[in-house]
Amino acid sequence: MAKTSTFDITSSVDLQEVDNAVNQAHKEVAQRYDFKGATVEIEFSKKDGTLKLLADDEYKLTALVDIIQSKLIKRGVPIRNLDYGEVESAFGGKARQTITLVQSISTEKGKEIVKSIKEAGFKKVNAQIQDEQVRVTSASIDDLQAVIAHLKKEDFGLELAFGNFRS
């Protein structure tokens, strides 16, 4: 029987790095002149994987989102895994927004990834969805490397991580 090799495709966010980025954002907001005397709140929930932002108006909310994004980028957190909710009006004319951290590959995204692999014409490669990840199997390591190269070129709206390689 031929020896098979596998790897897993996942997508996750390091919550500790997000927490560090939020703390850095708090410090920057406290020092910035355009936020002096303004109501600005950043609430991070590790349990829910959400960031809740509150600011005096949409302009300050946009600036706050920019600060958060820059801090996340510096900490190595993929901002492609952020799902931005709608800007809502809060009490007193304030603006509120919830940002959800995408922690896994949804079934729909998993189906897109599997479909992309099949449409690319890889002959002896099998891809299957397992919980919140996609496992790719093949007898040829070269084919698996070609699949990784192919998926890196595609845009699924998520930062994909390739790991758990076994041969």
Secondary structure, 3 states (H helix, E strand, C coil): CCCCEEEEEECCCCHHHHHHHHHHHHHHHHHCHHHCCCCEEEEEECCCCEEEEEECCHHHHHHHHHHHHHHHHHCCCCHHHEEECCCEECHHHCEEEEEEECCCCCHHHHHHHHHHHHHCCCCCEEEEEECCEEEEEECCHHHHHHHHHHHHHCCCCCCCEEEEEEC
